[in-house]
């Protein structure tokens, strides 16, 4: 088992996961790599967005900068009561599977019935989290996807180069998995909410940054709905997109295509939900 240093951060100090308060309804998983400048604003916005929902924010961090320290400082200020903050800091060889591996590591710690995955750069608006949870519960689905391409969705923050790359990646995935991706407008989204009881975590073998695609292909026919959102400009720092990530994505597509044990196609469920 990977030897990770994990902290839960209530009102006064840092404590191990065993001290987490019971009754948490939602876990927000945030994989991070060198995002120190975004942590304070991110936690403030998440706390405001989930007011009234017992929530734990779990940072799974692969950083070489001051991100872990920024999480601790911000958590001491914002955490407490029905809003908890935890940190898993991975080092060296522990950083397996890239962003997808970090998400899987976080999912294994979740005790809440729902988990929302989002980036730390505020291109994914925390204000959408309650709408994702409401849509999943109302439509009785396993997965609520924040989509840039369904009704009321926009991808303004991508820019021309990343837009072209996103279109190419989506087209390749649709070509290889037309049945499994039927009804999904944004399989490349990194912002989604999933019902933990519907997941079989041992079936996942994450590689790179497209963990949603793997959930849709290997996830056992997850019922899904979508919520449109506007993909914003990055708050601070630089995009992690690179040639290496692109090659990792191609490797993931090949692995998924060759996986003869993949589950049945996912079943569309519910309607698009607008967030004004």
N, C-alpha and C positions, 0 to 999 in steps of 0.2 A: 504493500500500500504506500502511496506517496506520502512522504512526511511533510505536511504543510503546517505553517504557523497560522492559526486562525484566531481572530478576536471578535467578540461581540461587544458593542459599545453602547451601554446604557448611559444614564445621566451623569455618572461620576467618573468612571474609569473603564479600562479595558478588561474584559473577562472572556474565558473560553466559551465555546458554543453550548456547553451543558447548562449554562446559566440563562440561556434565552428564555424569555417569558412565553408561556403557552398561550394559545388563542390567537396567534398571528394568522390572518386570513390571506395575506398576499406577500409573496417574496418578489422583490425587484432585483434581478441579476444584472450586474454591470461589469462586463469584462473591460479591463483597462490596461493600456500600455503607454506610459509617459503622458498622462493626462492631468498632471497636477494643477494646471491653471484652470481646469474646468470643474473641479470637484466641489468647491464651495457653492457656486451658482447651481450646479446640478442637484445637490442635496437640498438646498433651499426650495427649489422648484418641485422636487419630488415630494417633500414634506407638505407643501401647500396643496399639491394636487391630490394627495391621498388622505387628506384630513378626514377623519371619521372612519377610515379603513385601517384596522390594525395591520401594520406593515413592517417587514424587515427588508432593508436594502443590503444586498450582499455584493461587495466588490471582490472580483477575482482578478488579481493584479499581477501582470507580467512586466512591471516597469523597472527601469534602471535609473529613474529620476526620483523626485521627491513625492511621487503620488501616494505611497503608503503613509507618509507623514501628513500629507494634506488630508487624507481620509480621516486619520485619527483626530486632527485638530477640528475639522468640520463636524465630525460625529459627536465630539464632546459638546459642541455648541448646539447642534440640532437634535441629537438623539435623546431618547427617554420616553417613558410612558408607552403609548401605542405605536411609537415610531422608533425602531431599532436599526442599528447599523452594524454590519459585520465586515471583516476583511480577511481574505485569503491571499497571502502573498506568495507566489510561486517563484522559484529561483532555479537557474541553470537547467538541468535535465528534467526538472518538474514541469517545465513549460511545453508539454507535449500537446500536439493537436492544434496549436495556434489558438485563435479566438474560439473556435468550436470546442476545443479541448477545455478551455477556461470555462465556457458555459456549462459543459457537462460536469466539470468539477463542482461548480456552484449548484447545479441541479441535485447533486448527490447530498448536499447539505440541507435541502429545503424540507421543512416540516409543514409548511402552509399548503392548503389545497390548490392554490394557483401560483404560478410563477410567470413574471413578465420579464422578458429579455430586451435590453436596450443598450445603445452605445452611450459613452460618457461625454461626447462632444456637443451635445444639445442640438444636433441635427434631428434627433428624435425628441419631440416635445413631451416632457413628462405630463403635461396637462391632458394628454390623450389616454393615460393609464386607466382612469375610471371608466371611460367610454369603452375600452377594450374589455374590461371586466364585466361591465353591464351587458355588452353585446353577447359575450360568451354565455353568460347566465341566462339571458333572455331567450337566446336561440338554442340553448341546450347543446352547445358545441364543445369540442375539446380544445379548439385552437381559434384564437382571434388574431388575425394578421393586420398590422398597420400597413396599408397599401398606398403607394405613391401613384398607382395607376388605375384604381377603381374610381367610381364617382366621388367627387370632392377631393381627390388626391392630386398632389402636384409634386414635382421633383426639382423645384427651383434651385436647391442648394448643390446639385450634382456638378454643374458645369458641363461644357461640351464634351470634353474627353471622357469624363466618368459616365456621362449619359450614353455615349457610344459603347463604352465597355459594358455598361449595365444591359443595354439592349442586346448586345452580342451574347452575353452570358445567359440571359433569359431565353433567347432564341435557341441556344444550344440545349438548354435544359428541357424546353418544350419539345424539341425534336426527339430527344431520347426518352422522355417520360410523358407522352401526351395524355395518357389516362390518369396517371397519378397527379398531374398538375391541372387537370380539368377544373375550371371554376376558380383558379388561383391567378389573380392578376399580377401579383408581385412576389414570386417565389424567391427573389433575391433579397427581400426585406430582412433587416436585422432587428426589427422591432415587432414583437409578437407576445401574446399571452397564451399559456398552455395549462391545461388541467393536469396536475401531477399524476392523478390516478390513471390517466390514459397513457402514460409513458412507460415504455420498457427500456430503461436506461442501458441495460447490458447489450441491447441490439445496436446501439449507436457506436460508431467508430469515427469520430469527428476528425476532419482534416481541413484546415484553413478556416475561412470566415463565413461560409454559407451554411450555418447550422440549420436554418429553417428548411432548406432544400433537403437535407438529410432526414429531418423529421417527417417531411411530407412523403418521401420515398420509402423510408424504413419504418415509419411510425405506426404501422398497423391500421391504416385507414382512418386517420384522425378526421373527425367531422370539423368543418371550419366555417368561419364567417370572416368578413373583412370590414375594416373601418378606414375610411379615407383620411389622409393627413398630408400636410405640406412639409416636405423634406427641407429643412432650413439650412442656412449657412452655418459652418462650423463656428463655435463660440471662440475657441482658442486652440493653438497648436496646429499640427499638420496631419493631413490624411495619411492613413497607414496603407493605402492602396499601393501596390507595387507589382513589378513583373513577377516576383517570387510568389505573391498571393495569386496572381493570374494562373501561374503554372500549377499551384496547389489546387486551384479550382478545377482545372482540367483533369488533374489526377483524381479528384473527388468524383467527377462525372464518370470517369472510366471505372472506378471502383463500384459506384452505384449501378452502372450498366451491367457489369459482370457479376453482380451479386444475385445469383439465381434464387436466393432465399428471401428476396424482398417481399414485403407484405402486399396485400391487395390495395387497389387504388383508393385514395382518400375520397371521402364523400362530401361534396359541397353541402353546406347547410346554412340557412339564414340569409340575411340581406346585407347590402352595404349600409353603413351607418355614417352619416355626415357629422363632422365636428366643426362647428362654426368658430 
